[in-house]
Amino acid sequence: MKHATIAYLLGAGAALAHGGHEAAVTEGAGHWLRQPDHLVVLGLAVLAAGLGVRRLLRARRARRQEA
């Protein structure tokens, strides 16, 4: 269930939350960079990815130190 919620939030279903996504069809990925409310979501996604990479690197480093 947890992963299904994440997939929904990252998918097109979440775009139904507010109007104005008609322009996204013509703008494509640029839509995410031109809309202020989307910049917040994009920033949070980058932050989450960064934290995930950091956690992965720490785990790898800990495994190397144990060996």
All heavy atoms as TSV, in Angstrom:
chain	resi	resn	atom	element	x	y	z
A	1	MET	N	N	0.830	-1.190	0.000
A	1	MET	CA	C	0.000	0.000	0.000
A	1	MET	C	C	0.873	1.252	0.000
A	1	MET	O	O	0.553	2.214	-0.656
A	1	MET	CB	C	-0.911	-0.053	1.231
A	1	MET	CG	C	-1.821	1.137	1.343
A	1	MET	SD	S	-3.007	1.085	0.008
A	1	MET	CE	C	-3.981	2.480	0.410
A	2	LYS	N	N	1.978	1.222	0.739
A	2	LYS	CA	C	2.858	2.380	0.824
A	2	LYS	C	C	3.398	2.754	-0.554
A	2	LYS	O	O	3.397	3.918	-0.932
A	2	LYS	CB	C	4.002	2.075	1.781
A	2	LYS	CG	C	5.051	3.134	1.887
A	2	LYS	CD	C	6.128	2.682	2.854
A	2	LYS	CE	C	7.369	3.519	2.745
A	2	LYS	NZ	N	8.424	3.049	3.627
A	3	HIS	N	N	3.832	1.766	-1.318
A	3	HIS	CA	C	4.408	2.030	-2.630
A	3	HIS	C	C	3.341	2.454	-3.622
A	3	HIS	O	O	3.621	3.235	-4.525
A	3	HIS	CB	C	5.164	0.810	-3.134
A	3	HIS	CG	C	6.321	0.445	-2.252
A	3	HIS	ND1	N	7.439	1.229	-2.155
A	3	HIS	CD2	C	6.505	-0.580	-1.404
A	3	HIS	CE1	C	8.281	0.689	-1.298
A	3	HIS	NE2	N	7.734	-0.420	-0.822
A	4	ALA	N	N	2.131	1.964	-3.457
A	4	ALA	CA	C	1.050	2.371	-4.343
A	4	ALA	C	C	0.734	3.847	-4.158
A	4	ALA	O	O	0.471	4.562	-5.123
A	4	ALA	CB	C	-0.190	1.519	-4.086
A	5	THR	N	N	0.783	4.326	-2.938
A	5	THR	CA	C	0.525	5.736	-2.667
A	5	THR	C	C	1.614	6.598	-3.293
A	5	THR	O	O	1.320	7.629	-3.901
A	5	THR	CB	C	0.464	5.989	-1.148
A	5	THR	OG1	O	-0.548	5.156	-0.590
A	5	THR	CG2	C	0.163	7.433	-0.847
A	6	ILE	N	N	2.851	6.180	-3.167
A	6	ILE	CA	C	3.960	6.921	-3.761
A	6	ILE	C	C	3.812	6.948	-5.280
A	6	ILE	O	O	3.986	7.997	-5.906
A	6	ILE	CB	C	5.304	6.319	-3.339
A	6	ILE	CG1	C	5.522	6.530	-1.840
A	6	ILE	CG2	C	6.449	6.934	-4.136
A	6	ILE	CD1	C	6.691	5.787	-1.268
A	7	ALA	N	N	3.482	5.822	-5.881
A	7	ALA	CA	C	3.312	5.759	-7.329
A	7	ALA	C	C	2.167	6.664	-7.772
A	7	ALA	O	O	2.256	7.340	-8.805
A	7	ALA	CB	C	3.052	4.330	-7.762
A	8	TYR	N	N	1.090	6.720	-7.002
A	8	TYR	CA	C	-0.022	7.596	-7.341
A	8	TYR	C	C	0.386	9.053	-7.278
A	8	TYR	O	O	0.081	9.841	-8.167
A	8	TYR	CB	C	-1.198	7.349	-6.390
A	8	TYR	CG	C	-2.288	8.383	-6.562
A	8	TYR	CD1	C	-3.128	8.346	-7.657
A	8	TYR	CD2	C	-2.442	9.415	-5.650
A	8	TYR	CE1	C	-4.107	9.300	-7.839
A	8	TYR	CE2	C	-3.409	10.374	-5.817
A	8	TYR	CZ	C	-4.244	10.309	-6.916
A	8	TYR	OH	O	-5.199	11.265	-7.085
A	9	LEU	N	N	1.106	9.429	-6.243
A	9	LEU	CA	C	1.509	10.817	-6.089
A	9	LEU	C	C	2.487	11.247	-7.171
A	9	LEU	O	O	2.516	12.412	-7.561
A	9	LEU	CB	C	2.118	11.044	-4.701
A	9	LEU	CG	C	1.120	10.967	-3.550
A	9	LEU	CD1	C	1.852	11.058	-2.219
A	9	LEU	CD2	C	0.081	12.064	-3.659
A	10	LEU	N	N	3.305	10.336	-7.658
A	10	LEU	CA	C	4.251	10.663	-8.710
A	10	LEU	C	C	3.640	10.549	-10.100
A	10	LEU	O	O	4.234	11.000	-11.074
A	10	LEU	CB	C	5.476	9.750	-8.614
A	10	LEU	CG	C	6.331	9.938	-7.366
A	10	LEU	CD1	C	7.435	8.898	-7.336
A	10	LEU	CD2	C	6.902	11.336	-7.298
A	11	GLY	N	N	2.475	9.957	-10.181
A	11	GLY	CA	C	1.849	9.730	-11.474
A	11	GLY	C	C	0.914	10.839	-11.903
A	11	GLY	O	O	0.765	11.870	-11.251
A	12	ALA	N	N	0.283	10.611	-13.010
A	12	ALA	CA	C	-0.612	11.607	-13.583
A	12	ALA	C	C	-1.898	11.764	-12.773
A	12	ALA	O	O	-2.568	12.790	-12.872
A	12	ALA	CB	C	-0.960	11.221	-15.010
A	13	GLY	N	N	-2.252	10.796	-11.956
A	13	GLY	CA	C	-3.473	10.908	-11.151
A	13	GLY	C	C	-3.437	12.086	-10.200
A	13	GLY	O	O	-4.455	12.728	-9.950
A	14	ALA	N	N	-2.272	12.411	-9.701
A	14	ALA	CA	C	-2.154	13.543	-8.792
A	14	ALA	C	C	-2.358	14.867	-9.507
A	14	ALA	O	O	-2.656	15.879	-8.889
A	14	ALA	CB	C	-0.795	13.520	-8.105
A	15	ALA	N	N	-2.219	14.881	-10.823
A	15	ALA	CA	C	-2.404	16.115	-11.587
A	15	ALA	C	C	-3.853	16.573	-11.555
A	15	ALA	O	O	-4.141	17.726	-11.850
A	15	ALA	CB	C	-1.960	15.906	-13.027
A	16	LEU	N	N	-4.743	15.706	-11.186
A	16	LEU	CA	C	-6.152	16.083	-11.106
A	16	LEU	C	C	-6.450	16.930	-9.877
A	16	LEU	O	O	-7.560	17.391	-9.703
A	16	LEU	CB	C	-7.024	14.822	-11.095
A	16	LEU	CG	C	-6.898	13.949	-12.339
A	16	LEU	CD1	C	-7.690	12.662	-12.148
A	16	LEU	CD2	C	-7.354	14.683	-13.570
A	17	ALA	N	N	-5.464	17.159	-9.046
A	17	ALA	CA	C	-5.660	17.911	-7.814
A	17	ALA	C	C	-6.040	19.361	-8.088
A	17	ALA	O	O	-6.744	19.976	-7.317
A	17	ALA	CB	C	-4.414	17.846	-6.945
A	18	HIS	N	N	-5.555	19.924	-9.180
A	18	HIS	CA	C	-5.923	21.286	-9.539
A	18	HIS	C	C	-5.884	21.448	-11.047
A	18	HIS	O	O	-5.289	20.650	-11.759
A	18	HIS	CB	C	-5.005	22.303	-8.849
A	18	HIS	CG	C	-3.570	22.193	-9.223
A	18	HIS	ND1	N	-3.035	22.844	-10.296
A	18	HIS	CD2	C	-2.555	21.489	-8.680
A	18	HIS	CE1	C	-1.763	22.578	-10.388
A	18	HIS	NE2	N	-1.440	21.735	-9.432
A	19	GLY	N	N	-6.519	22.472	-11.524
A	19	GLY	CA	C	-6.619	22.710	-12.960
A	19	GLY	C	C	-5.341	23.304	-13.523
A	19	GLY	O	O	-4.375	23.560	-12.808
A	20	GLY	N	N	-5.352	23.562	-14.822
A	20	GLY	CA	C	-4.218	24.187	-15.471
A	20	GLY	C	C	-3.247	23.226	-16.096
A	20	GLY	O	O	-2.196	23.630	-16.573
A	21	HIS	N	N	-3.558	21.950	-16.108
A	21	HIS	CA	C	-2.628	20.988	-16.669
A	21	HIS	C	C	-2.854	20.750	-18.160
A	21	HIS	O	O	-2.199	19.909	-18.749
A	21	HIS	CB	C	-2.690	19.666	-15.895
A	21	HIS	CG	C	-1.975	19.753	-14.597
A	21	HIS	ND1	N	-2.598	20.080	-13.443
A	21	HIS	CD2	C	-0.666	19.611	-14.290
A	21	HIS	CE1	C	-1.720	20.116	-12.469
A	21	HIS	NE2	N	-0.537	19.841	-12.954
A	22	GLU	N	N	-3.755	21.520	-18.730
A	22	GLU	CA	C	-3.938	21.416	-20.174
A	22	GLU	C	C	-2.663	21.864	-20.879
A	22	GLU	O	O	-2.273	21.338	-21.903
A	22	GLU	CB	C	-5.114	22.281	-20.628
A	22	GLU	CG	C	-6.452	21.882	-20.038
A	22	GLU	CD	C	-6.662	22.397	-18.618
A	22	GLU	OE1	O	-5.998	23.371	-18.201
A	22	GLU	OE2	O	-7.497	21.806	-17.915
A	23	ALA	N	N	-1.972	22.858	-20.299
A	23	ALA	CA	C	-0.729	23.363	-20.886
A	23	ALA	C	C	0.386	22.334	-20.804
A	23	ALA	O	O	1.318	22.377	-21.596
A	23	ALA	CB	C	-0.303	24.646	-20.177
A	24	ALA	N	N	0.299	21.411	-19.864
A	24	ALA	CA	C	1.352	20.405	-19.700
A	24	ALA	C	C	1.469	19.524	-20.929
A	24	ALA	O	O	2.544	19.007	-21.212
A	24	ALA	CB	C	1.088	19.559	-18.467
A	25	VAL	N	N	0.387	19.377	-21.665
A	25	VAL	CA	C	0.425	18.541	-22.868
A	25	VAL	C	C	1.339	19.167	-23.909
A	25	VAL	O	O	2.138	18.487	-24.542
A	25	VAL	CB	C	-0.998	18.352	-23.436
A	25	VAL	CG1	C	-0.970	17.598	-24.753
A	25	VAL	CG2	C	-1.880	17.648	-22.424
A	26	THR	N	N	1.264	20.478	-24.059
A	26	THR	CA	C	2.088	21.142	-25.063
A	26	THR	C	C	3.475	21.486	-24.526
A	26	THR	O	O	4.452	21.472	-25.269
A	26	THR	CB	C	1.414	22.433	-25.553
A	26	THR	OG1	O	1.162	23.285	-24.438
A	26	THR	CG2	C	0.122	22.129	-26.265
A	27	GLU	N	N	3.583	21.796	-23.242
A	27	GLU	CA	C	4.865	22.178	-22.655
A	27	GLU	C	C	5.744	20.984	-22.326
A	27	GLU	O	O	6.961	21.105	-22.271
A	27	GLU	CB	C	4.646	22.986	-21.372
A	27	GLU	CG	C	4.049	24.339	-21.589
A	27	GLU	CD	C	3.809	25.079	-20.287
A	27	GLU	OE1	O	4.371	24.667	-19.256
A	27	GLU	OE2	O	3.075	26.063	-20.309
A	28	GLY	N	N	5.154	19.865	-22.030
A	28	GLY	CA	C	5.917	18.677	-21.653
A	28	GLY	C	C	6.569	18.851	-20.286
A	28	GLY	O	O	5.976	19.392	-19.364
A	29	ALA	N	N	7.813	18.439	-20.162
A	29	ALA	CA	C	8.525	18.500	-18.883
A	29	ALA	C	C	8.765	19.936	-18.434
A	29	ALA	O	O	8.930	20.196	-17.243
A	29	ALA	CB	C	9.842	17.753	-18.978
A	30	GLY	N	N	8.773	20.877	-19.368
A	30	GLY	CA	C	8.964	22.280	-19.015
A	30	GLY	C	C	7.872	22.803	-18.108
A	30	GLY	O	O	8.066	23.781	-17.383
A	31	HIS	N	N	6.732	22.167	-18.134
A	31	HIS	CA	C	5.613	22.556	-17.266
A	31	HIS	C	C	6.023	22.519	-15.803
A	31	HIS	O	O	5.644	23.381	-15.024
A	31	HIS	CB	C	4.434	21.618	-17.526
A	31	HIS	CG	C	3.269	21.832	-16.626
A	31	HIS	ND1	N	2.402	22.870	-16.777
A	31	HIS	CD2	C	2.830	21.129	-15.559
A	31	HIS	CE1	C	1.476	22.802	-15.841
A	31	HIS	NE2	N	1.706	21.746	-15.091
A	32	TRP	N	N	6.835	21.533	-15.439
A	32	TRP	CA	C	7.286	21.404	-14.048
A	32	TRP	C	C	8.202	22.548	-13.637
A	32	TRP	O	O	8.318	22.878	-12.470
A	32	TRP	CB	C	8.005	20.077	-13.844
A	32	TRP	CG	C	7.053	18.937	-13.757
A	32	TRP	CD1	C	6.673	18.122	-14.769
A	32	TRP	CD2	C	6.349	18.507	-12.604
A	32	TRP	NE1	N	5.772	17.205	-14.310
A	32	TRP	CE2	C	5.557	17.415	-12.979
A	32	TRP	CE3	C	6.321	18.941	-11.278
A	32	TRP	CZ2	C	4.738	16.755	-12.086
A	32	TRP	CZ3	C	5.508	18.271	-10.383
A	32	TRP	CH2	C	4.733	17.192	-10.792
A	33	LEU	N	N	8.886	23.141	-14.598
A	33	LEU	CA	C	9.839	24.202	-14.289
A	33	LEU	C	C	9.239	25.602	-14.395
A	33	LEU	O	O	9.853	26.566	-13.977
A	33	LEU	CB	C	11.045	24.092	-15.227
A	33	LEU	CG	C	11.803	22.772	-15.131
A	33	LEU	CD1	C	12.879	22.718	-16.198
A	33	LEU	CD2	C	12.393	22.595	-13.746
A	34	ARG	N	N	8.050	25.716	-14.959
A	34	ARG	CA	C	7.436	27.030	-15.152
A	34	ARG	C	C	6.340	27.349	-14.152
A	34	ARG	O	O	5.881	28.480	-14.086
A	34	ARG	CB	C	6.867	27.112	-16.561
A	34	ARG	CG	C	7.930	27.128	-17.621
A	34	ARG	CD	C	7.321	27.367	-18.989
A	34	ARG	NE	N	8.336	27.274	-20.022
A	34	ARG	CZ	C	8.536	26.199	-20.759
A	34	ARG	NH1	N	7.785	25.128	-20.606
A	34	ARG	NH2	N	9.479	26.183	-21.672
A	35	GLN	N	N	5.904	26.386	-13.404
A	35	GLN	CA	C	4.811	26.593	-12.456
A	35	GLN	C	C	5.361	26.605	-11.037
A	35	GLN	O	O	5.964	25.620	-10.594
A	35	GLN	CB	C	3.772	25.477	-12.592
A	35	GLN	CG	C	3.192	25.333	-13.977
A	35	GLN	CD	C	2.348	26.517	-14.363
A	35	GLN	OE1	O	1.666	27.105	-13.525
A	35	GLN	NE2	N	2.393	26.886	-15.623
A	36	PRO	N	N	5.171	27.701	-10.282
A	36	PRO	CA	C	5.750	27.807	-8.936
A	36	PRO	C	C	5.310	26.690	-7.986
A	36	PRO	O	O	6.115	26.203	-7.197
A	36	PRO	CB	C	5.260	29.157	-8.435
A	36	PRO	CG	C	4.840	29.912	-9.638
A	36	PRO	CD	C	4.464	28.916	-10.672
A	37	ASP	N	N	4.056	26.282	-8.072
A	37	ASP	CA	C	3.597	25.226	-7.168
A	37	ASP	C	C	4.268	23.896	-7.486
A	37	ASP	O	O	4.467	23.061	-6.619
A	37	ASP	CB	C	2.077	25.090	-7.190
A	37	ASP	CG	C	1.511	24.869	-8.572
A	37	ASP	OD1	O	2.174	25.257	-9.556
A	37	ASP	OD2	O	0.396	24.334	-8.672
A	38	HIS	N	N	4.675	23.699	-8.728
A	38	HIS	CA	C	5.353	22.468	-9.092
A	38	HIS	C	C	6.820	22.493	-8.692
A	38	HIS	O	O	7.427	21.443	-8.498
A	38	HIS	CB	C	5.233	22.205	-10.587
A	38	HIS	CG	C	3.822	21.930	-11.000
A	38	HIS	ND1	N	3.333	22.292	-12.215
A	38	HIS	CD2	C	2.802	21.338	-10.342
A	38	HIS	CE1	C	2.064	21.934	-12.296
A	38	HIS	NE2	N	1.723	21.346	-11.162
A	39	LEU	N	N	7.393	23.665	-8.598
A	39	LEU	CA	C	8.784	23.763	-8.169
A	39	LEU	C	C	8.949	23.226	-6.750
A	39	LEU	O	O	9.965	22.618	-6.430
A	39	LEU	CB	C	9.279	25.203	-8.264
A	39	LEU	CG	C	9.494	25.716	-9.685
A	39	LEU	CD1	C	9.875	27.190	-9.656
A	39	LEU	CD2	C	10.542	24.908	-10.401
A	40	VAL	N	N	7.932	23.433	-5.921
A	40	VAL	CA	C	7.981	22.904	-4.559
A	40	VAL	C	C	7.993	21.381	-4.597
A	40	VAL	O	O	8.807	20.735	-3.931
A	40	VAL	CB	C	6.785	23.418	-3.727
A	40	VAL	CG1	C	6.726	22.732	-2.388
A	40	VAL	CG2	C	6.862	24.926	-3.565
A	41	VAL	N	N	7.122	20.798	-5.394
A	41	VAL	CA	C	7.061	19.340	-5.520
A	41	VAL	C	C	8.364	18.802	-6.106
A	41	VAL	O	O	8.903	17.799	-5.628
A	41	VAL	CB	C	5.856	18.911	-6.387
A	41	VAL	CG1	C	5.864	17.418	-6.643
A	41	VAL	CG2	C	4.558	19.339	-5.742
A	42	LEU	N	N	8.872	19.485	-7.114
A	42	LEU	CA	C	10.126	19.065	-7.734
A	42	LEU	C	C	11.277	19.152	-6.731
A	42	LEU	O	O	12.108	18.250	-6.648
A	42	LEU	CB	C	10.413	19.944	-8.949
A	42	LEU	CG	C	11.516	19.506	-9.884
A	42	LEU	CD1	C	11.243	18.125	-10.444
A	42	LEU	CD2	C	11.665	20.514	-11.009
A	43	GLY	N	N	11.295	20.217	-5.933
A	43	GLY	CA	C	12.324	20.356	-4.905
A	43	GLY	C	C	12.254	19.254	-3.870
A	43	GLY	O	O	13.281	18.714	-3.446
A	44	LEU	N	N	11.053	18.903	-3.460
A	44	LEU	CA	C	10.885	17.822	-2.487
A	44	LEU	C	C	11.322	16.482	-3.075
A	44	LEU	O	O	11.916	15.655	-2.377
A	44	LEU	CB	C	9.437	17.749	-2.006
A	44	LEU	CG	C	8.989	18.896	-1.113
A	44	LEU	CD1	C	7.486	18.807	-0.853
A	44	LEU	CD2	C	9.753	18.909	0.188
A	45	ALA	N	N	11.056	16.272	-4.353
A	45	ALA	CA	C	11.487	15.031	-4.999
A	45	ALA	C	C	13.012	14.950	-5.062
A	45	ALA	O	O	13.599	13.900	-4.805
A	45	ALA	CB	C	10.885	14.936	-6.402
A	46	VAL	N	N	13.654	16.070	-5.378
A	46	VAL	CA	C	15.116	16.103	-5.416
A	46	VAL	C	C	15.683	15.866	-4.027
A	46	VAL	O	O	16.660	15.125	-3.851
A	46	VAL	CB	C	15.617	17.442	-6.008
A	46	VAL	CG1	C	17.108	17.621	-5.809
A	46	VAL	CG2	C	15.257	17.524	-7.479
A	47	LEU	N	N	15.068	16.470	-3.023
A	47	LEU	CA	C	15.510	16.278	-1.642
A	47	LEU	C	C	15.388	14.809	-1.233
A	47	LEU	O	O	16.307	14.232	-0.652
A	47	LEU	CB	C	14.706	17.154	-0.689
A	47	LEU	CG	C	15.004	17.005	0.798
A	47	LEU	CD1	C	16.418	17.478	1.096
A	47	LEU	CD2	C	13.996	17.789	1.616
A	48	ALA	N	N	14.253	14.197	-1.548
A	48	ALA	CA	C	14.036	12.788	-1.204
A	48	ALA	C	C	15.052	11.894	-1.911
A	48	ALA	O	O	15.603	10.969	-1.309
A	48	ALA	CB	C	12.616	12.370	-1.567
A	49	ALA	N	N	15.332	12.183	-3.178
A	49	ALA	CA	C	16.314	11.388	-3.912
A	49	ALA	C	C	17.700	11.564	-3.305
A	49	ALA	O	O	18.453	10.593	-3.160
A	49	ALA	CB	C	16.329	11.795	-5.388
A	50	GLY	N	N	18.040	12.789	-2.939
A	50	GLY	CA	C	19.330	13.044	-2.322
A	50	GLY	C	C	19.501	12.320	-1.005
A	50	GLY	O	O	20.558	11.755	-0.714
A	51	LEU	N	N	18.443	12.321	-0.201
A	51	LEU	CA	C	18.498	11.608	1.074
A	51	LEU	C	C	18.630	10.107	0.861
A	51	LEU	O	O	19.330	9.420	1.609
A	51	LEU	CB	C	17.264	11.921	1.916
A	51	LEU	CG	C	17.188	13.349	2.451
A	51	LEU	CD1	C	15.846	13.589	3.134
A	51	LEU	CD2	C	18.331	13.643	3.396
A	52	GLY	N	N	17.968	9.588	-0.171
A	52	GLY	CA	C	18.080	8.168	-0.480
A	52	GLY	C	C	19.490	7.793	-0.909
A	52	GLY	O	O	20.037	6.776	-0.478
A	53	VAL	N	N	20.100	8.624	-1.750
A	53	VAL	CA	C	21.477	8.369	-2.191
A	53	VAL	C	C	22.425	8.454	-1.008
A	53	VAL	O	O	23.333	7.624	-0.865
A	53	VAL	CB	C	21.876	9.365	-3.304
A	53	VAL	CG1	C	23.365	9.317	-3.571
A	53	VAL	CG2	C	21.092	9.076	-4.563
A	54	ARG	N	N	22.220	9.430	-0.147
A	54	ARG	CA	C	23.068	9.575	1.043
A	54	ARG	C	C	22.992	8.328	1.929
A	54	ARG	O	O	24.005	7.830	2.404
A	54	ARG	CB	C	22.622	10.805	1.816
A	54	ARG	CG	C	23.421	11.085	3.048
A	54	ARG	CD	C	22.900	12.318	3.725
A	54	ARG	NE	N	23.603	12.582	4.961
A	54	ARG	CZ	C	23.209	13.425	5.870
A	54	ARG	NH1	N	22.124	14.133	5.693
A	54	ARG	NH2	N	23.898	13.593	6.971
A	55	ARG	N	N	21.771	7.833	2.105
A	55	ARG	CA	C	21.588	6.635	2.933
A	55	ARG	C	C	22.272	5.422	2.302
A	55	ARG	O	O	22.913	4.626	2.996
A	55	ARG	CB	C	20.098	6.376	3.092
A	55	ARG	CG	C	19.756	5.288	4.035
A	55	ARG	CD	C	18.270	5.189	4.203
A	55	ARG	NE	N	17.957	4.319	5.306
A	55	ARG	CZ	C	16.754	4.132	5.782
A	55	ARG	NH1	N	15.742	4.768	5.268
A	55	ARG	NH2	N	16.551	3.317	6.772
A	56	LEU	N	N	22.167	5.312	0.993
A	56	LEU	CA	C	22.803	4.212	0.279
A	56	LEU	C	C	24.324	4.285	0.421
A	56	LEU	O	O	24.981	3.275	0.685
A	56	LEU	CB	C	22.410	4.243	-1.193
A	56	LEU	CG	C	23.057	3.202	-2.092
A	56	LEU	CD1	C	22.540	1.814	-1.760
A	56	LEU	CD2	C	22.803	3.534	-3.539
A	57	LEU	N	N	24.881	5.470	0.247
A	57	LEU	CA	C	26.332	5.622	0.355
A	57	LEU	C	C	26.822	5.333	1.767
A	57	LEU	O	O	27.888	4.725	1.947
A	57	LEU	CB	C	26.752	7.025	-0.080
A	57	LEU	CG	C	26.566	7.331	-1.565
A	57	LEU	CD1	C	26.897	8.785	-1.850
A	57	LEU	CD2	C	27.387	6.400	-2.418
A	58	ARG	N	N	26.082	5.757	2.765
A	58	ARG	CA	C	26.464	5.460	4.147
A	58	ARG	C	C	26.435	3.961	4.421
A	58	ARG	O	O	27.307	3.427	5.101
A	58	ARG	CB	C	25.549	6.181	5.127
A	58	ARG	CG	C	25.874	7.626	5.284
A	58	ARG	CD	C	25.032	8.241	6.364
A	58	ARG	NE	N	25.440	9.605	6.611
A	58	ARG	CZ	C	24.930	10.367	7.539
A	58	ARG	NH1	N	23.967	9.922	8.320
A	58	ARG	NH2	N	25.359	11.600	7.695
A	59	ALA	N	N	25.441	3.272	3.899
A	59	ALA	CA	C	25.338	1.827	4.099
A	59	ALA	C	C	26.509	1.113	3.424
A	59	ALA	O	O	27.087	0.184	3.993
A	59	ALA	CB	C	24.014	1.309	3.550
A	60	ARG	N	N	26.859	1.558	2.223
A	60	ARG	CA	C	28.006	0.951	1.530
A	60	ARG	C	C	29.293	1.180	2.302
A	60	ARG	O	O	30.123	0.292	2.434
A	60	ARG	CB	C	28.149	1.534	0.128
A	60	ARG	CG	C	27.209	0.969	-0.862
A	60	ARG	CD	C	27.532	1.510	-2.216
A	60	ARG	NE	N	26.705	0.897	-3.230
A	60	ARG	CZ	C	26.787	1.200	-4.509
A	60	ARG	NH1	N	27.661	2.082	-4.924
A	60	ARG	NH2	N	26.002	0.603	-5.362
A	61	ARG	N	N	29.479	2.392	2.803
A	61	ARG	CA	C	30.679	2.720	3.557
A	61	ARG	C	C	30.757	1.879	4.832
A	61	ARG	O	O	31.823	1.376	5.194
A	61	ARG	CB	C	30.687	4.209	3.906
A	61	ARG	CG	C	32.003	4.679	4.495
A	61	ARG	CD	C	32.014	6.170	4.772
A	61	ARG	NE	N	31.686	6.930	3.570
A	61	ARG	CZ	C	30.820	7.937	3.545
A	61	ARG	NH1	N	30.183	8.302	4.632
A	61	ARG	NH2	N	30.591	8.596	2.434
A	62	ALA	N	N	29.628	1.696	5.496
A	62	ALA	CA	C	29.604	0.897	6.728
A	62	ALA	C	C	29.952	-0.558	6.421
A	62	ALA	O	O	30.669	-1.200	7.189
A	62	ALA	CB	C	28.243	0.996	7.382
A	63	ARG	N	N	29.463	-1.094	5.295
A	63	ARG	CA	C	29.783	-2.474	4.927
A	63	ARG	C	C	31.260	-2.643	4.609
A	63	ARG	O	O	31.859	-3.648	4.943
A	63	ARG	CB	C	28.944	-2.912	3.734
A	63	ARG	CG	C	27.633	-3.536	4.148
A	63	ARG	CD	C	26.905	-4.123	2.975
A	63	ARG	NE	N	25.986	-3.073	2.505
A	63	ARG	CZ	C	25.723	-2.808	1.239
A	63	ARG	NH1	N	26.265	-3.504	0.282
A	63	ARG	NH2	N	24.886	-1.863	0.906
A	64	ARG	N	N	31.846	-1.648	3.970
A	64	ARG	CA	C	33.285	-1.717	3.655
A	64	ARG	C	C	34.133	-1.668	4.912
A	64	ARG	O	O	35.162	-2.327	4.989
A	64	ARG	CB	C	33.682	-0.577	2.736
A	64	ARG	CG	C	33.580	-0.967	1.279
A	64	ARG	CD	C	34.240	0.067	0.412
A	64	ARG	NE	N	33.172	0.922	-0.099
A	64	ARG	CZ	C	33.307	2.189	-0.384
A	64	ARG	NH1	N	34.455	2.786	-0.238
A	64	ARG	NH2	N	32.286	2.875	-0.845
A	65	GLN	N	N	33.725	-0.902	5.895
A	65	GLN	CA	C	34.487	-0.778	7.136
A	65	GLN	C	C	34.390	-2.050	7.973
A	65	GLN	O	O	35.286	-2.362	8.735
A	65	GLN	CB	C	34.015	0.429	7.939
A	65	GLN	CG	C	34.435	1.731	7.319
A	65	GLN	CD	C	33.918	2.932	8.091
A	65	GLN	OE1	O	33.157	2.797	9.042
A	65	GLN	NE2	N	34.337	4.118	7.662
A	66	GLU	N	N	33.279	-2.780	7.848
A	66	GLU	CA	C	33.109	-4.027	8.591
A	66	GLU	C	C	34.008	-5.129	8.030
A	66	GLU	O	O	34.460	-5.988	8.770
A	66	GLU	CB	C	31.663	-4.492	8.538
A	66	GLU	CG	C	30.717	-3.658	9.357
A	66	GLU	CD	C	29.287	-4.108	9.203
A	66	GLU	OE1	O	29.025	-5.065	8.433
A	66	GLU	OE2	O	28.403	-3.495	9.826
A	67	ALA	N	N	34.232	-5.087	6.740
A	67	ALA	CA	C	35.015	-6.163	6.089
A	67	ALA	C	C	36.492	-6.041	6.306
A	67	ALA	O	O	37.094	-5.218	6.767
A	67	ALA	CB	C	34.728	-6.170	4.594
